[in-house]
Amino acid sequence: MFKTILVPVRGDDGDKPSLGTALAVASLFGGHIEVAHMQSRPRMLATAIGANPAQIISGLPAASALREYDEDSFRRARQQYEKFCSAAKIRQTGTPHTRKAVSAAWVDQDGDTVEQVVRLGRRCDVVVLHAGLPGNGGFAPEEAGEIILSRGGPVILAPSRPPAKIARKIAIAWKDTPEISATLSAAMPLLYQAAKIFVVSVSEQDAPADPSVDDIVQRLRWHDLDAAADRIKTRGSSPAVSLIKHVEKLGADLLVMGAYGRNRMHEFVFGSFTNQVLLGASVPVFLSH
């Protein structure tokens, strides 16, 4: 079960999709949502300056602007959190309880945002965040990618419109790789909630069908899950676009796929397929690496 869910917030337009998607997940399990805001910019700048940073930073116009930005971000994020809890009638508590209702707690952290999300995320069952292009709120694709590749556990990318419910009909983007195999195991609590599961294999028009799809369907059926193979061809579109359109056609409310990329010790990139899906999907995307 996903009982503890981390939602990093920034006081921007990405908070609402993240919180709404986390609520959909938490409602399945009576989960606890930790809403974390990272106050980092002025403090990190002070650390970089060196000796006696508290005195030096107060005289810097740039630091003053950063401090003001951070404070505004905190206020907006906190207001969004309070509004979210009130609208959904969520009990605020940081103490484990036996009730099956959703609960939430506010967490305020200092430090580099991505590093703190990774650190806090390792203490939770799943992380939910929104990723988008600049100006759309949430995390930039490279930040989201770094979190996914560094966290060591599942991350759910929230779409712009959060779902009211989740995991009733699930699509699995299958590719015979270690990443999706690990992701499939991590997603089992959600797969057990599904009424229907489609194992989708995307291939070029003239490429042979992937025989491993049938093996995965068989594996899921051993779990008494209603799974079916679903092979599609690109037909002139990119594999990512073909997958997104097909997921929408199926009426799936969750896409499960592997995260492919390199870590921050190298030039960080997401594969073009993964990146296109993350930015184009209209449903939550469950990833692990």
N, C-alpha and C positions, 0 to 999 in steps of 0.2 A: 504493500500500500504506500501511497504517497501522503504521509501524514504531516511532514514539515516542508513548507514551500517558501523559498526565498524570492522576494520580488524587489530588485533594486529600483529606486525611483530617483528622478532628477528634477522634478518640478516642471516638467514640460509635457507636450502632447503625447509622449510615449507612456505616461503613467497610467492613463485610463485603460488602454488596451491590455497592459500588463496585469493590472489589478483585476480586470474583468475575466481574463483568461485564467488567472490563478484561482479566482472564486469558482469557476466552472470545474476545475480540477479538485479543489478542496471540498466541494459539495459532494463529490463521489465517495470520499473517504472520511468525512468529518475532520478535515485537515486543519492545520494551524499555519497561517500565513505570516511570515516575518517580512515586514516592509522596511527596507533599509535605505537610508539616505546617507551619501558619503560627502562630508564636508572636507574638501581636500585642497582646493586651489591655493589660497593664501598660505596655508601651513606648509604645503609642499614647496612653494616658492621660498618661504623663509628657510626651510631646511637647506635648499640649494645655495642660499646666500652665505650661510656659515655662521660666524661668531655673532652671538647676541642677536639672533634674527628678529626677536619680538620688537626691539627698538628700531632696528634698521627698516623693517618692513613698514612701520607706521609712517615713514617719510616718503614712501614710494607711491607716486600716483597710480602706477599700474597695479600695485598691491592693493591699494584702496579700492580700485575698480573691481578687482577680483574678489575682494572681501564682500563688497556690496552685492556682487553677482551671486556669491555663495549664499549669502543671507536671504536674498530674494528666492533663490532656488529652494532653500530649506522651507521658507514660509509657504510657497506654492505647493511643494510636495506634502507638507504636513496638512494643509487644508484639503488637498485631494484625498489623503488617507482618511481624515476624519469624515469627510463627506461619503467616502466609499463605505466605511464601517456603519455609518448611520443609515444609509440607503439600503444596505443589505442586512441590517440588524445583526451585525457581527459583534460578538462579545470580545472586548479587548482584555487580553491577559497574556502574561509571559510565562505562566505556570502550567505545566501539563495537567490535563483534566480527563475525566472519563466520559464526559458528555460527547455525543456523536454530532454535535453542531460545529460549524466552522468558527474558529477563533482567529484573532490577529494580534500582533504586537508591533510597535514602532521601534526601530533600531537606528541609532545615530552613530556613525562611525567617522573617524578621521583617517586620511591616507589616500593613496592612489585608488581611484574608483575601480578599475579593472582588477587590480590585485586584491582589493577588499571583497569584491564580489566573488572572486575565485576562492578566497579564504573562507568566507562565510558560507559559500555554496557547498563546500566540502562537509559542512556540518548539517546540511539539510538533504532531504530526499531528492529534491528537484529544484531547479532555478527557472523562473519565468521572467522573460524580458522582451521588450519590443525593440526591433532593429529596423532602421530605415535610412533613407537618404538624408543628407543634411537639410534641416528645416522641418523634418517630419517628426522630430522628437525621438526619445529613446536613445539607443546605442548605435553608433556607426557600424557598418558591416564588419570592419576590421576589429573593432572592440568586441562585438558579439562573437566573432570567430575566435578571438584570443581566449575569451571566457570558455567557450565550448571546448577548445582544444586543451585548455589548462585545468579545467575543473575536475576531471576524472569522474564524471557522472552525467546524468541526463540534464538537458536544457530544453525548455519549450519556448520557441519563438512565437510571440503573440502577434496576430494579424491586426490591422488597423481597426477592424470591427471585432471586438471580442465575442466569442460564442456564448449563448445562454446556457447551452449544454455541450458536453464534449464526450468523445469516445463511444458514441452509439454506432457509428459506421466508420471504420478506420481503413485507410489506404497505406500500404507498406511499399515504399520505393525500393524494390529488391535489386541488389547487385551483389554478386558472389565475392564479397570482400570481408576482411576482419571487422571493419567499422560497422557495417550494417548487422553483422552477426552479434556484436556486442550490444548494439542499439536495440535489437529485437529482444534480447534478454532483459535489458533495462526497462523496456516498455511493457513487460508482461502484466503489471498491475492494471494498466489501462486496457490492454488487449482482453483481459478477462471481463471488462465491462461492456465490450462491444457485442452488438447483435449480429454484425456482419464484418468480415475482414477480407479485403482484397489485396493479394500479393501482386503488385504491378511491376512488370518488367518492360522497360523501354528499350527498343533496339532500332537501329537504322533499317531502312526499307528492305535492303537486300541481306541483312545479317541473319544468321540462324537463331532460332529461339533458344533461350537459356533453359536447359533441362533442370537446373537446381531449383527453379521456382516450384516445381512439383514436390520436391523434397521438403521445402519450407511449409507448403500447404499441409503436407502429411504431418510434419512436426506439430503444427498448430492444432490439427485435428486430434492428435494424441492428447492435447489439453482440453478436449471437448469444445473447441472453438469452431465457429462456423466460418471457415476460410475457403477462398477460391482463388485459383490462378487467373491472372488477367494480363495477357501479353498485348502490348500495343506497339505500333510502328510510328516513326516520326512523321512520315508523309510530308516532307518539305519543311517542317518546323524544327527548331532545335529540340533536343531531348527534354530540356527543362520546361520549355513552353508546352510541349506535348504532354508532359506529366501534369503540369498545373491544370491544363484544360481538362484532362481526363479525370483528375481528382474532383474537379467541380462537377463534371458530368455524372460521376458516381454519387454525388451528394454526400461525400465523406466530410466529417467534421474534425478530422485529425489526420495529418500525414506523418508517418514514421520513416526516417531515413538516416543514413550514416553521414557523419561530418568528415569531409576529406580536406586536408590542408596540411600545412607545416607549422611548427610551433614558432614562438617569438624569437628563438635563438637563431633562426634563419630569416630570410626575407619572408614576411608573413603574407600568404595568399590563401584565399579559398579557391577551390576549383571553380571554374566558370559555371558548371552545372549547379553546384551547391549555392553559389552566390545568386544566380538567377532565380532559383526556387525560393530562397529566403526573402528576396525583395519582391517576388511576384505572387507568392501564395496568398490566398484569401482565407485560409484556415490555419490553425495553429500547426507548427512543425515541431515534432519531437526529434531531437538529435542527441547523439552521444558519440564519443570518439575513443 
